[in-house]
Structures are given as C-alpha cells and as structure tokens.
Amino acid sequence: MKFNTKTIHGNQQHDPATGAVMPPIYQTSTYAQKSPGQHKGYEYSRTGNPTRSALENAFASLENGKYGLAFASGLAAIDAVIKLLKPGDEVIATNDLYGGTYRLFTKIFENFGVKFHFIGFGDTQSLSALINDKTKLIWIETPTNPMLNIIDIEAVVKTAKATKILVAVDNTFATPYLQLPLNMGADIVMHSATKYLGGHSDVVMGALVVRDKVLAEKLHFIQNASGAICGPQDSFLVLRGLKTLHVRMQRHCENATVIVDYLERHPRVEKVFWPGLKTHPNHEIAKKQMKDFGGMLSFSTKGNRKADAIKVVENLKLFTLAESLGGVESLCGHPASMTHASIPKAVREKTGVTDSLIRLSVGIEDITDLINDLKQALKL
Ligand SMILES: *Cc1c(COP(=O)(O)O)cnc(C)c1O
C-alpha cells in the first residue's frame, strides 16, 4: 500500500461491532468480564482501549513499523524510552534538541543516574569516540529544532549497530510523509503527535513505533506501569488528523518553498535555515533521506538585534505568535525566549539559537496571504 493510502486505510478497520467507518470513541475505563480473566481483549483502559489501539495500529503502519504506542504527550513518549535504561547507562543525544527533551534528560533523568552526552552529529567520528560499553541509546532529532540541521540517520545507525546500541529518532519535524527512520535501520521512532500527526493544534499527544517484538513488549510494560496514556477522545482526534497528513504535508512543503525564496531575497533577512536550500550544509543528506524539505524554517534578522526579531513576531498577524508547530495554521516563534528559554544562553548560542532567530511553522493557508503578512511584518 502506498503512503497516501496508508494514512487513510493503513492497519485501520471499520468497527467490528457495528461497521462504523470511524472507530467509536470508547469512553470507558473498564470492560465486563464473563468469568475472572475472561474478557474480549480489554481489561482496563490504562492497559488498552479500542480507540487508542486503532490509533496505535495506524501509527505503526505509517512509520512502516510493527508496533505503535500512544502517550499523553511527546515528552511522555520520550520518558518511556529513557525508562528502558538503568542508573549508570549512557545516552548520546544531539546538542540542538527540542528544549523540553533537553530539560527531561538533564533535570529529571540525570537525577536517576542516567548520563547524557550532547554532541553535534556532523561527523560519526565524534559519535564513535563517545561510545563505550555503558552507552545504551542514541537519541537524535532530524531536522533539528530550530536550526533545521540534518543528521544522516543511516550513518548513525551504522556506527551504533556495531555495538547493539538502540537508535531512537524524534521524527516530529519530518513526519513519516518525509522520512521513515525504521527503514533506515533505527530501532525507535518517536513523535510529538501534537504537531503534524494531529495537525490541527487541538491535542497534546506522543507516539512511539518499533519493529522489534521484545522492545515493543518492554515499552508496553512501561506504558502501562507508568501510566502516561492518552484518552479515547484524543485518540479519535489524532486518528482523524492522520487521514489528511499527506495532503497537509504536501502543502506545508510547497508554501515553505515559496516563503524561503522570498526571505532569501529580503534585505532585512540575514540568513535562512531550511534543508531544501542548496546552500544548507546538510542539503545532500536531506535530499538522500527525505522526500521533500518540510514546513519548518528559521531565519535571522540583519544586525542580530533581539528587539528586531521581537518586533517582527509581534507584527505578524496571520502567523500566530505561539509555541508549537505542525498545525494547519501558520505559527511563528522566538526560540531564545520561548521554546529554548530553558536552555542556558551559552549552550543555545553555540548551536546557533541567537537572539535574532525567528522560527516559522508554515501552515497551509493561501501563500499570497502568508507572503503579504511577512512583507508587512518585516517593514521594521
Ligand atoms: C513538541 C515536541 C516535543 C514534545 O512533545 P509534546 O507533545 O509537547 O510533549 C518533542 N520533540 C519535538 C521535536 C517537538 O517539537
């Protein structure tokens, strides 16, 4: 089945009880048993719920995996992955991670004795140098947030596989429409389904997809034991969102292409960060592992003044100034004071998150209106 059909039909079936085309919202916490332990596959909704199962199966299909797991948020999904580890274990992660992931690693899990190394993944040599027998997990995001750096997933997998280290990829920015990390050898794909998968800025949710049965069982155990599950109503909404993922992504990419071209030629713009640009340092890797270049981009204003960047995001009208991304509506943000405020200034500036950086999540509105909005906002 092709991807554009999978979003609508992949691992999905009509409700076996009634034939309902969309799975009903099974708003129940528990399930009747005929005799102790005799049930129809569901006992308690933390452990499993039919609406959530329908969504989890759809996630698995889209990422070309076997097992999908849905969580209360993207961070809850990441939390479950790190709970595979023990004190003393080491993780190697990208140094321009999503701010909340960095916070979870350094402020929560370091307290439990897990050690994190944050590096640029520009070359696999620096990765190899850090690997030792305590290294259990490599955590990467590509494209990264908000600098839109691209990590060569196959190269990382090749380095990790020699030593049986798990490779997890946060695929939130790319979505399975653009790239399939499991096909490239990764073990775990993670999503903030809050973003493109849900796609309508109305749900907070996380997802994991794996192929390995033993790994899936461990993660299911953690999902049930720790309990950060999502409810049936939210599961329904994300399942509905998934059905248009391919058409939304196509338009996100088309609109971003036009906006990048506009910003590149704008006298007030210093630099545009988007993997589709031929001048982007990782453009060739992006071309190799992605189908298109996505709807996320960042740019800095000339002169590197924080006040200018703030003014631009305040001026924008159609681009709503807000956290988050990946919805049908365009959003803008100032990473240094919003999504990345929890990362120390020295650390974030090293990765390029300067005070003049603006991040756009390009929506699927009419491109003429989006360009006009940028035009008026950049008249500083
Ligand atoms: C939003 C986001 C997360 C966290 O997901 P939540 O659903 O907000 O918990 C993780 N990684 C990336 C890349 C994100 O954009």
The ligand as an ORCA input file, in Angstrom:
! r2SCAN-3c Opt
* xyz 0 1
  C       6.810     19.374     20.743
  C       7.975     18.488     20.603
  C       8.279     17.512     21.556
  C       7.476     17.351     22.821
  O       6.180     16.920     22.564
  P       4.901     17.323     23.461
  O       3.772     16.702     22.735
  O       4.844     18.809     23.524
  O       5.140     16.729     24.815
  C       9.374     16.698     21.318
  N      10.141     16.835     20.218
  C       9.880     17.761     19.292
  C      10.756     17.860     18.096
  C       8.797     18.619     19.437
  O       8.570     19.567     18.522
*
